[in-house]
Amino acid sequence: MTLRLLLYYLLAANLLTFVIYGIDKWKSRHNRWRIPEATLLLLAALGGSIGALLAMRVFHHKTQHKKFRYGVPAILIIQLAITAFCYYRYTSMV
């Protein structure tokens, strides 16, 4: 049950992140109030890194900013490393 909840959370986090990046791109094209970069990076760090990477590709958004070009993939790598560590630690205990 816990794994299922985690998967639902990650799905929701990535969908939300993708949509928020898309909204920010729309706002940038229409000279509207923008979503802070810290918020966009926080969404990636809270589990939406795949959604952020997809949105960066689909919307061509924030691809010239080094903190996004290198930061979002770094966040994803860290998340994958933590996941692998937890998985192997848990499975070795069982």
MOPAC internal coordinates of N, CA, C and O (Angstrom, degrees):
PM7 1SCF
backbone

  N    0.0000 0     0.00 0     0.00 0    0    0    0
  C    1.4550 1     0.00 0     0.00 0    1    0    0
  C    1.5379 1   111.53 1     0.00 0    2    1    0
  O    1.2310 1   120.65 1   140.23 1    3    2    1
  N    1.3209 1   116.35 1   -39.77 1    3    2    1
  C    1.4523 1   120.52 1  -178.85 1    5    3    2
  C    1.5282 1   111.29 1   -64.48 1    6    5    3
  O    1.2310 1   120.48 1   139.85 1    7    6    5
  N    1.3207 1   116.68 1   -40.15 1    7    6    5
  C    1.4635 1   120.63 1   178.73 1    9    7    6
  C    1.5226 1   110.33 1   -64.07 1   10    9    7
  O    1.2310 1   120.37 1   139.83 1   11   10    9
  N    1.3128 1   116.90 1   -40.17 1   11   10    9
  C    1.4611 1   120.86 1   178.89 1   13   11   10
  C    1.5342 1   110.89 1   -62.72 1   14   13   11
  O    1.2310 1   120.15 1   137.40 1   15   14   13
  N    1.3255 1   117.32 1   -42.60 1   15   14   13
  C    1.4638 1   120.93 1   177.60 1   17   15   14
  C    1.5255 1   111.33 1   -63.62 1   18   17   15
  O    1.2310 1   120.59 1   140.04 1   19   18   17
  N    1.3123 1   116.47 1   -39.96 1   19   18   17
  C    1.4592 1   120.65 1   177.67 1   21   19   18
  C    1.5262 1   110.78 1   -62.80 1   22   21   19
  O    1.2310 1   120.44 1   137.28 1   23   22   21
  N    1.3249 1   116.76 1   -42.72 1   23   22   21
  C    1.4646 1   120.29 1   178.66 1   25   23   22
  C    1.5267 1   111.36 1   -64.72 1   26   25   23
  O    1.2310 1   120.11 1   139.47 1   27   26   25
  N    1.3271 1   117.39 1   -40.53 1   27   26   25
  C    1.4744 1   120.52 1   176.48 1   29   27   26
  C    1.5288 1   110.60 1   -63.10 1   30   29   27
  O    1.2310 1   120.90 1   138.16 1   31   30   29
  N    1.3294 1   115.88 1   -41.84 1   31   30   29
  C    1.4604 1   119.87 1   178.36 1   33   31   30
  C    1.5251 1   110.76 1   -60.76 1   34   33   31
  O    1.2310 1   120.43 1   132.26 1   35   34   33
  N    1.3341 1   116.78 1   -47.74 1   35   34   33
  C    1.4572 1   120.47 1  -178.64 1   37   35   34
  C    1.5243 1   111.73 1   -64.13 1   38   37   35
  O    1.2310 1   120.36 1   140.91 1   39   38   37
  N    1.3149 1   116.91 1   -39.09 1   39   38   37
  C    1.4564 1   120.48 1   176.79 1   41   39   38
  C    1.5306 1   110.16 1   -61.74 1   42   41   39
  O    1.2310 1   120.53 1   132.31 1   43   42   41
  N    1.3257 1   116.60 1   -47.69 1   43   42   41
  C    1.4652 1   120.88 1   179.69 1   45   43   42
  C    1.5285 1   111.05 1   -64.30 1   46   45   43
  O    1.2310 1   120.02 1   138.06 1   47   46   45
  N    1.3268 1   117.56 1   -41.94 1   47   46   45
  C    1.4638 1   121.09 1  -179.51 1   49   47   46
  C    1.5228 1   110.88 1   -63.28 1   50   49   47
  O    1.2310 1   120.07 1   138.74 1   51   50   49
  N    1.3182 1   117.48 1   -41.26 1   51   50   49
  C    1.4544 1   120.78 1  -179.23 1   53   51   50
  C    1.5251 1   112.00 1   -72.22 1   54   53   51
  O    1.2310 1   119.98 1   140.89 1   55   54   53
  N    1.3221 1   117.64 1   -39.11 1   55   54   53
  C    1.4645 1   120.03 1   175.83 1   57   55   54
  C    1.5224 1   111.17 1   -64.04 1   58   57   55
  O    1.2310 1   120.66 1   135.14 1   59   58   57
  N    1.3239 1   116.35 1   -44.86 1   59   58   57
  C    1.4636 1   120.68 1   178.65 1   61   59   58
  C    1.5249 1   110.81 1   -61.44 1   62   61   59
  O    1.2310 1   120.29 1   134.98 1   63   62   61
  N    1.3140 1   117.05 1   -45.02 1   63   62   61
  C    1.4617 1   120.98 1   180.00 1   65   63   62
  C    1.5174 1   111.15 1   -61.90 1   66   65   63
  O    1.2310 1   120.26 1   135.33 1   67   66   65
  N    1.3277 1   117.11 1   -44.67 1   67   66   65
  C    1.4595 1   121.91 1   178.76 1   69   67   66
  C    1.5271 1   110.35 1   -58.21 1   70   69   67
  O    1.2310 1   120.68 1   133.33 1   71   70   69
  N    1.3240 1   116.31 1   -46.67 1   71   70   69
  C    1.4699 1   121.21 1  -178.79 1   73   71   70
  C    1.5309 1   110.56 1   -65.46 1   74   73   71
  O    1.2310 1   119.61 1   136.48 1   75   74   73
  N    1.3209 1   118.34 1   -43.52 1   75   74   73
  C    1.4619 1   121.89 1  -179.22 1   77   75   74
  C    1.5254 1   110.55 1   -63.38 1   78   77   75
  O    1.2310 1   119.88 1   138.68 1   79   78   77
  N    1.3220 1   117.84 1   -41.32 1   79   78   77
  C    1.4708 1   120.22 1   176.24 1   81   79   78
  C    1.5240 1   110.10 1   -62.45 1   82   81   79
  O    1.2310 1   120.26 1   139.66 1   83   82   81
  N    1.3264 1   117.11 1   -40.34 1   83   82   81
  C    1.4617 1   120.51 1   177.69 1   85   83   82
  C    1.5159 1   112.19 1   -63.81 1   86   85   83
  O    1.2310 1   120.60 1   138.91 1   87   86   85
  N    1.3292 1   116.46 1   -41.09 1   87   86   85
  C    1.4651 1   120.73 1   177.69 1   89   87   86
  C    1.5219 1   110.10 1   -63.48 1   90   89   87
  O    1.2310 1   120.57 1   137.60 1   91   90   89
  N    1.3355 1   116.51 1   -42.40 1   91   90   89
  C    1.4652 1   119.51 1   179.86 1   93   91   90
  C    1.5240 1   111.13 1   -64.14 1   94   93   91
  O    1.2310 1   119.94 1   142.93 1   95   94   93
  N    1.3160 1   117.72 1   -37.07 1   95   94   93
  C    1.4571 1   120.25 1   177.28 1   97   95   94
  C    1.5321 1   110.10 1   -65.27 1   98   97   95
  O    1.2310 1   120.35 1   137.32 1   99   98   97
  N    1.3237 1   116.94 1   -42.68 1   99   98   97
  C    1.4653 1   120.93 1   178.08 1  101   99   98
  C    1.5294 1   109.92 1   -60.56 1  102  101   99
  O    1.2310 1   120.97 1   136.37 1  103  102  101
  N    1.3271 1   115.76 1   -43.63 1  103  102  101
  C    1.4642 1   120.18 1   179.60 1  105  103  102
  C    1.5253 1   111.17 1   -63.89 1  106  105  103
  O    1.2310 1   120.07 1   143.62 1  107  106  105
  N    1.3196 1   117.47 1   -36.38 1  107  106  105
  C    1.4643 1   119.39 1  -179.86 1  109  107  106
  C    1.5276 1   110.96 1   -67.35 1  110  109  107
  O    1.2310 1   120.25 1   144.59 1  111  110  109
  N    1.3020 1   117.13 1   -35.41 1  111  110  109
  C    1.4703 1   120.82 1   179.21 1  113  111  110
  C    1.5264 1   112.73 1   -73.09 1  114  113  111
  O    1.2310 1   120.60 1   155.33 1  115  114  113
  N    1.3213 1   116.46 1   -24.67 1  115  114  113
  C    1.4647 1   120.90 1  -176.42 1  117  115  114
  C    1.5279 1   112.84 1  -108.67 1  118  117  115
  O    1.2310 1   120.42 1  -163.09 1  119  118  117
  N    1.3297 1   116.81 1    16.91 1  119  118  117
  C    1.4728 1   122.36 1   178.09 1  121  119  118
  C    1.5206 1   113.02 1    50.98 1  122  121  119
  O    1.2310 1   120.76 1  -133.23 1  123  122  121
  N    1.3018 1   116.15 1    46.77 1  123  122  121
  C    1.4602 1   122.43 1   178.05 1  125  123  122
  C    1.5185 1   110.16 1  -104.14 1  126  125  123
  O    1.2310 1   121.55 1    -7.13 1  127  126  125
  N    1.3281 1   114.65 1   172.87 1  127  126  125
  C    1.4527 1   121.41 1   176.26 1  129  127  126
  C    1.5210 1   108.22 1   -59.76 1  130  129  127
  O    1.2310 1   120.25 1   -47.14 1  131  130  129
  N    1.3334 1   117.12 1   132.86 1  131  130  129
  C    1.4612 1   122.41 1  -173.30 1  133  131  130
  C    1.5203 1   111.77 1  -100.00 1  134  133  131
  O    1.2310 1   121.47 1   -22.45 1  135  134  133
  N    1.3008 1   114.80 1   157.55 1  135  134  133
  C    1.4558 1   122.18 1   174.34 1  137  135  134
  C    1.5327 1   106.93 1   -80.81 1  138  137  135
  O    1.2310 1   119.66 1   -49.92 1  139  138  137
  N    1.3274 1   118.26 1   130.08 1  139  138  137
  C    1.4643 1   120.17 1  -177.94 1  141  139  138
  C    1.5340 1   112.45 1   -58.60 1  142  141  139
  O    1.2310 1   120.87 1   -36.66 1  143  142  141
  N    1.3236 1   115.94 1   143.34 1  143  142  141
  C    1.4597 1   120.36 1   179.32 1  145  143  142
  C    1.5215 1   111.31 1   -59.94 1  146  145  143
  O    1.2310 1   120.42 1   144.53 1  147  146  145
  N    1.3162 1   116.79 1   -35.47 1  147  146  145
  C    1.4683 1   120.07 1   178.60 1  149  147  146
  C    1.5281 1   110.94 1   -60.40 1  150  149  147
  O    1.2310 1   120.26 1   142.53 1  151  150  149
  N    1.3234 1   117.10 1   -37.47 1  151  150  149
  C    1.4600 1   121.35 1   178.30 1  153  151  150
  C    1.5259 1   110.63 1   -66.73 1  154  153  151
  O    1.2310 1   120.60 1   137.53 1  155  154  153
  N    1.3259 1   116.46 1   -42.47 1  155  154  153
  C    1.4588 1   120.24 1   179.20 1  157  155  154
  C    1.5314 1   110.77 1   -62.75 1  158  157  155
  O    1.2310 1   120.33 1   137.04 1  159  158  157
  N    1.3170 1   116.98 1   -42.96 1  159  158  157
  C    1.4628 1   120.18 1   178.54 1  161  159  158
  C    1.5278 1   111.64 1   -69.07 1  162  161  159
  O    1.2310 1   120.27 1   143.80 1  163  162  161
  N    1.3228 1   117.09 1   -36.20 1  163  162  161
  C    1.4607 1   120.83 1   177.74 1  165  163  162
  C    1.5231 1   110.53 1   -62.77 1  166  165  163
  O    1.2310 1   120.19 1   138.25 1  167  166  165
  N    1.3294 1   117.24 1   -41.75 1  167  166  165
  C    1.4603 1   120.40 1   177.78 1  169  167  166
  C    1.5268 1   110.99 1   -59.63 1  170  169  167
  O    1.2310 1   120.53 1   139.91 1  171  170  169
  N    1.3230 1   116.58 1   -40.09 1  171  170  169
  C    1.4614 1   120.18 1   176.99 1  173  171  170
  C    1.5293 1   110.58 1   -64.66 1  174  173  171
  O    1.2310 1   120.46 1   137.57 1  175  174  173
  N    1.3210 1   116.72 1   -42.43 1  175  174  173
  C    1.4628 1   121.42 1  -178.11 1  177  175  174
  C    1.5219 1   112.32 1   -68.38 1  178  177  175
  O    1.2310 1   120.28 1   152.79 1  179  178  177
  N    1.3292 1   117.07 1   -27.21 1  179  178  177
  C    1.4649 1   120.68 1  -179.00 1  181  179  178
  C    1.5251 1   112.88 1   -86.32 1  182  181  179
  O    1.2310 1   120.70 1  -163.77 1  183  182  181
  N    1.3180 1   116.27 1    16.23 1  183  182  181
  C    1.4661 1   119.98 1   175.28 1  185  183  182
  C    1.5077 1   114.52 1   115.39 1  186  185  183
  O    1.2310 1   119.87 1   178.74 1  187  186  185
  N    1.3217 1   117.85 1    -1.26 1  187  186  185
  C    1.4512 1   120.64 1  -177.49 1  189  187  186
  C    1.5111 1   114.45 1  -100.77 1  190  189  187
  O    1.2310 1   120.04 1  -153.84 1  191  190  189
  N    1.3150 1   117.53 1    26.16 1  191  190  189
  C    1.4673 1   119.83 1  -175.47 1  193  191  190
  C    1.5315 1   112.79 1   -65.98 1  194  193  191
  O    1.2310 1   119.67 1   143.61 1  195  194  193
  N    1.3085 1   118.24 1   -36.39 1  195  194  193
  C    1.4679 1   120.29 1   177.83 1  197  195  194
  C    1.5235 1   109.79 1   -67.83 1  198  197  195
  O    1.2310 1   120.24 1   137.14 1  199  198  197
  N    1.3290 1   117.14 1   -42.86 1  199  198  197
  C    1.4614 1   120.78 1   176.21 1  201  199  198
  C    1.5169 1   111.94 1   -61.67 1  202  201  199
  O    1.2310 1   120.40 1   142.26 1  203  202  201
  N    1.3246 1   116.84 1   -37.74 1  203  202  201
  C    1.4643 1   120.83 1   178.21 1  205  203  202
  C    1.5230 1   110.85 1   -65.85 1  206  205  203
  O    1.2310 1   120.32 1   135.25 1  207  206  205
  N    1.3273 1   117.00 1   -44.75 1  207  206  205
  C    1.4667 1   120.04 1   179.28 1  209  207  206
  C    1.5260 1   111.28 1   -63.70 1  210  209  207
  O    1.2310 1   120.59 1   137.46 1  211  210  209
  N    1.3178 1   116.48 1   -42.54 1  211  210  209
  C    1.4698 1   119.52 1   177.85 1  213  211  210
  C    1.5206 1   111.37 1   -62.88 1  214  213  211
  O    1.2310 1   120.45 1   137.10 1  215  214  213
  N    1.3161 1   116.75 1   -42.90 1  215  214  213
  C    1.4618 1   120.65 1   179.85 1  217  215  214
  C    1.5166 1   111.16 1   -65.40 1  218  217  215
  O    1.2310 1   120.19 1   142.22 1  219  218  217
  N    1.3211 1   117.24 1   -37.78 1  219  218  217
  C    1.4561 1   120.20 1   178.12 1  221  219  218
  C    1.5254 1   110.10 1   -61.64 1  222  221  219
  O    1.2310 1   120.51 1   142.61 1  223  222  221
  N    1.3121 1   116.63 1   -37.39 1  223  222  221
  C    1.4726 1   120.32 1   178.13 1  225  223  222
  C    1.5243 1   112.06 1   -74.75 1  226  225  223
  O    1.2310 1   120.54 1   130.43 1  227  226  225
  N    1.3170 1   116.57 1   -49.57 1  227  226  225
  C    1.4647 1   121.10 1  -175.53 1  229  227  226
  C    1.5201 1   111.58 1   -64.58 1  230  229  227
  O    1.2310 1   120.37 1   133.36 1  231  230  229
  N    1.3314 1   116.91 1   -46.64 1  231  230  229
  C    1.4578 1   121.47 1  -175.57 1  233  231  230
  C    1.5323 1   112.42 1   -93.80 1  234  233  231
  O    1.2310 1   120.27 1   176.21 1  235  234  233
  N    1.3263 1   117.09 1    -3.79 1  235  234  233
  C    1.4725 1   122.49 1  -173.75 1  237  235  234
  C    1.5352 1   108.73 1    47.89 1  238  237  235
  O    1.2310 1   121.85 1  -124.82 1  239  238  237
  N    1.3083 1   114.06 1    55.18 1  239  238  237
  C    1.4584 1   121.44 1  -173.35 1  241  239  238
  C    1.5252 1   110.30 1  -117.51 1  242  241  239
  O    1.2310 1   120.92 1   -50.31 1  243  242  241
  N    1.3029 1   115.84 1   129.69 1  243  242  241
  C    1.4662 1   124.51 1   177.21 1  245  243  242
  C    1.5267 1   112.13 1    64.91 1  246  245  243
  O    1.2310 1   119.76 1  -159.55 1  247  246  245
  N    1.3131 1   118.07 1    20.45 1  247  246  245
  C    1.4591 1   120.41 1  -178.22 1  249  247  246
  C    1.5212 1   112.75 1   -77.04 1  250  249  247
  O    1.2310 1   119.57 1   162.39 1  251  250  249
  N    1.3273 1   118.42 1   -17.61 1  251  250  249
  C    1.4646 1   121.46 1   179.28 1  253  251  250
  C    1.5284 1   112.13 1   -92.69 1  254  253  251
  O    1.2310 1   120.39 1   171.17 1  255  254  253
  N    1.3095 1   116.86 1    -8.83 1  255  254  253
  C    1.4697 1   121.25 1  -179.79 1  257  255  254
  C    1.5204 1   108.77 1   -87.50 1  258  257  255
  O    1.2310 1   120.67 1   -58.96 1  259  258  257
  N    1.3298 1   116.31 1   121.04 1  259  258  257
  C    1.4670 1   120.48 1  -176.23 1  261  259  258
  C    1.5185 1   112.42 1   -59.95 1  262  261  259
  O    1.2310 1   120.60 1   142.42 1  263  262  261
  N    1.3386 1   116.45 1   -37.58 1  263  262  261
  C    1.4626 1   117.30 1  -177.99 1  265  263  262
  C    1.5212 1   111.80 1   -67.04 1  266  265  263
  O    1.2310 1   119.86 1   157.52 1  267  266  265
  N    1.3251 1   117.87 1   -22.48 1  267  266  265
  C    1.4591 1   120.53 1   174.86 1  269  267  266
  C    1.5276 1   111.06 1   -90.92 1  270  269  267
  O    1.2310 1   120.43 1   137.43 1  271  270  269
  N    1.3312 1   116.78 1   -42.57 1  271  270  269
  C    1.4658 1   120.78 1  -177.30 1  273  271  270
  C    1.5273 1   110.89 1   -61.36 1  274  273  271
  O    1.2310 1   120.69 1   141.90 1  275  274  273
  N    1.3323 1   116.28 1   -38.10 1  275  274  273
  C    1.4594 1   120.01 1  -179.42 1  277  275  274
  C    1.5310 1   112.39 1  -104.45 1  278  277  275
  O    1.2310 1   120.40 1   150.48 1  279  278  277
  N    1.3255 1   116.85 1   -29.52 1  279  278  277
  C    1.4607 1   120.77 1  -176.31 1  281  279  278
  C    1.5087 1   114.01 1   -70.30 1  282  281  279
  O    1.2310 1   120.27 1   135.08 1  283  282  281
  N    1.3246 1   117.09 1   -44.92 1  283  282  281
  C    1.4712 1   119.75 1  -177.86 1  285  283  282
  C    1.5315 1   110.90 1   -66.16 1  286  285  283
  O    1.2310 1   118.95 1   133.98 1  287  286  285
  N    1.3448 1   119.61 1   -46.02 1  287  286  285
  C    1.4717 1   117.73 1   175.20 1  289  287  286
  C    1.5342 1   112.70 1   -61.73 1  290  289  287
  O    1.2310 1   120.28 1   144.76 1  291  290  289
  N    1.3346 1   117.07 1   -35.24 1  291  290  289
  C    1.4726 1   119.99 1   177.63 1  293  291  290
  C    1.5205 1   110.46 1   -64.35 1  294  293  291
  O    1.2310 1   120.53 1   139.21 1  295  294  293
  N    1.3319 1   116.59 1   -40.79 1  295  294  293
  C    1.4671 1   120.45 1   177.34 1  297  295  294
  C    1.5259 1   109.62 1   -60.89 1  298  297  295
  O    1.2310 1   120.22 1   135.79 1  299  298  297
  N    1.3242 1   117.19 1   -44.21 1  299  298  297
  C    1.4638 1   121.06 1   179.68 1  301  299  298
  C    1.5277 1   110.83 1   -62.06 1  302  301  299
  O    1.2310 1   120.14 1   136.21 1  303  302  301
  N    1.3186 1   117.34 1   -43.79 1  303  302  301
  C    1.4703 1   120.89 1   179.68 1  305  303  302
  C    1.5265 1   110.66 1   -62.37 1  306  305  303
  O    1.2310 1   120.52 1   137.68 1  307  306  305
  N    1.3197 1   116.61 1   -42.32 1  307  306  305
  C    1.4699 1   120.48 1   178.05 1  309  307  306
  C    1.5231 1   110.40 1   -63.41 1  310  309  307
  O    1.2310 1   120.34 1   136.93 1  311  310  309
  N    1.3357 1   116.95 1   -43.07 1  311  310  309
  C    1.4646 1   120.43 1   178.90 1  313  311  310
  C    1.5286 1   111.07 1   -62.91 1  314  313  311
  O    1.2310 1   120.37 1   138.67 1  315  314  313
  N    1.3258 1   116.90 1   -41.33 1  315  314  313
  C    1.4651 1   120.16 1   178.17 1  317  315  314
  C    1.5246 1   111.37 1   -66.07 1  318  317  315
  O    1.2310 1   120.11 1   141.38 1  319  318  317
  N    1.3242 1   117.39 1   -38.62 1  319  318  317
  C    1.4638 1   120.99 1   178.56 1  321  319  318
  C    1.5278 1   110.77 1   -65.16 1  322  321  319
  O    1.2310 1   120.39 1   137.50 1  323  322  321
  N    1.3164 1   116.86 1   -42.50 1  323  322  321
  C    1.4663 1   120.55 1   178.10 1  325  323  322
  C    1.5196 1   110.22 1   -64.19 1  326  325  323
  O    1.2310 1   120.64 1   137.73 1  327  326  325
  N    1.3271 1   116.37 1   -42.27 1  327  326  325
  C    1.4639 1   120.80 1   178.91 1  329  327  326
  C    1.5259 1   110.72 1   -61.75 1  330  329  327
  O    1.2310 1   120.31 1   133.87 1  331  330  329
  N    1.3352 1   117.01 1   -46.13 1  331  330  329
  C    1.4661 1   120.97 1   179.34 1  333  331  330
  C    1.5216 1   110.95 1   -62.40 1  334  333  331
  O    1.2310 1   120.62 1   136.82 1  335  334  333
  N    1.3300 1   116.41 1   -43.18 1  335  334  333
  C    1.4584 1   120.17 1   178.99 1  337  335  334
  C    1.5289 1   110.92 1   -59.81 1  338  337  335
  O    1.2310 1   121.08 1   131.33 1  339  338  337
  N    1.3331 1   115.55 1   -48.67 1  339  338  337
  C    1.4679 1   119.61 1  -179.58 1  341  339  338
  C    1.5194 1   111.63 1   -63.83 1  342  341  339
  O    1.2310 1   120.40 1   139.73 1  343  342  341
  N    1.3208 1   116.85 1   -40.27 1  343  342  341
  C    1.4620 1   120.91 1  -179.71 1  345  343  342
  C    1.5277 1   110.87 1   -62.66 1  346  345  343
  O    1.2310 1   120.62 1   130.08 1  347  346  345
  N    1.3262 1   116.42 1   -49.92 1  347  346  345
  C    1.4655 1   119.60 1  -178.16 1  349  347  346
  C    1.5218 1   111.86 1   -69.02 1  350  349  347
  O    1.2310 1   120.24 1   145.87 1  351  350  349
  N    1.2937 1   117.14 1   -34.13 1  351  350  349
  C    1.4638 1   120.05 1   176.89 1  353  351  350
  C    1.5232 1   110.30 1   -66.42 1  354  353  351
  O    1.2310 1   120.89 1   136.82 1  355  354  353
  N    1.3253 1   115.90 1   -43.18 1  355  354  353
  C    1.4685 1   120.06 1  -179.36 1  357  355  354
  C    1.5278 1   110.94 1   -67.92 1  358  357  355
  O    1.2310 1   119.99 1   134.54 1  359  358  357
  N    1.3389 1   117.62 1   -45.46 1  359  358  357
  C    1.4518 1   119.79 1  -176.75 1  361  359  358
  C    1.5274 1   112.01 1   -70.16 1  362  361  359
  O    1.2310 1   119.74 1   153.57 1  363  362  361
  N    1.3197 1   118.09 1   -26.43 1  363  362  361
  C    1.4537 1   119.51 1   177.48 1  365  363  362
  C    1.5228 1   111.34 1   -76.05 1  366  365  363
  O    1.2310 1   119.94 1   159.84 1  367  366  365
  N    1.3169 1   117.72 1   -20.16 1  367  366  365
  C    1.4561 1   122.18 1   179.63 1  369  367  366
  C    1.5253 1   111.94 1   -84.34 1  370  369  367
  O    1.2310 1   120.43 1   158.11 1  371  370  369
  N    1.3172 1   116.78 1   -21.89 1  371  370  369
  C    1.4718 1   120.25 1  -175.26 1  373  371  370
  C    1.4837 1   110.94 1   -83.30 1  374  373  371
  O    1.2310 1   120.10 1   180.00 1  375  374  373

